[in-house]
Amino acid sequence: MADAIPRQQTPQGSSKTKDNIVQAIVPTDTLLTIKLMKNKTTIDNEKKLLTCSLEGAFDVDASIALAQRLRTQARELGCNILYDARKLQISDSIFPVYEFATRLSSIIDTLALRKIKVAFLHQDNDHDAQWKFYEDTAVNRMLLIKVFQKEQEAIAWLSN
C-alpha cells in the first residue's frame, strides 16, 4: 500500500510535502510515503454522468465530504455518479469501508439524494471482499450503489 524507503537516520515525527504526500517516520528505520486521497471530477452532459477519479490512500472523512458534494451536484444536473477507484489504496481492514457506508447513509436524508445511482469501478485484486462488503452495506441502507471491475458494465448499469 505504501512505498517503503530505507533510511540511515530516522528523526521522530512526520511531514507533509507538496503534491499531497505525507512522509512518516516509523520506528523500524523506514520512511513511509503515503499519497493522500486526490480526486478529479468530469461531467458528461450527453451521458448524464458525473465521473470522479480517485487516487491515493482512502480517507473516510474526505470521502464523506466528497460524496455529499457530488450527490448534490448530480441531483442538480440530473446525473448519476461513476467513481473510478482503480488507483485508490484501501486498507486490508473492513472497518473503514463499513464506517464510510454507515456514516454516508446516516447523513443522506433526502430521497432525491438516495435515488442517485452510484457505481464504483475497481481493480480485480485482493480487496474484492472489501468492495463487495461496501456494496452490500450501502444497499442494505437503501443506497443505489454497485461495484464493477469493467467500465462499460458500470456505465451500462448507470444508464438504465
SULLINGI-V310127 format. One record per backbone hydrogen bond with DSSP energy under -0.5 kcal/mol. CO is the residue of the C=O (numbers start at 0). NH is the residue of the N-H. If there is no record, write none. Layout:
{{CO;NH} {CO;NH}}
//
This chain:
{{2;32} {4;30} {12;24} {14;22} {16;20} {19;35} {20;16} {21;23} {21;33} {22;14} {23;25} {23;31} {25;28} {25;29} {28;6} {29;25} {29;31} {30;4} {31;23} {31;33} {32;2} {33;21} {34;56} {37;54} {39;52} {41;50} {42;44} {43;47} {43;48} {47;79} {48;43} {48;50} {49;81} {50;41} {51;83} {52;39} {53;86} {54;37} {55;88} {56;36} {58;62} {59;63} {60;64} {61;65} {62;66} {63;67} {64;68} {65;69} {66;70} {67;71} {68;72} {69;73} {70;74} {71;75} {72;76} {73;77} {73;78} {79;49} {80;118} {81;51} {81;83} {82;84} {82;120} {83;53} {84;87} {86;55} {87;89} {88;57} {93;97} {94;98} {95;99} {96;100} {97;101} {98;102} {99;103} {100;104} {101;105} {102;106} {103;106} {103;107} {106;108} {109;112} {109;113} {110;114} {112;115} {113;143} {116;80} {117;145} {118;82} {119;121} {119;147} {120;84} {122;124} {124;127} {126;130} {127;131} {128;132} {129;133} {130;134} {131;135} {132;136} {133;137} {134;138} {135;139} {136;140} {137;140} {137;142} {138;141} {142;144} {143;117} {145;119} {147;121} {149;153} {150;154} {151;155} {152;156} {153;157} {154;158} {155;159} {156;159}}
//
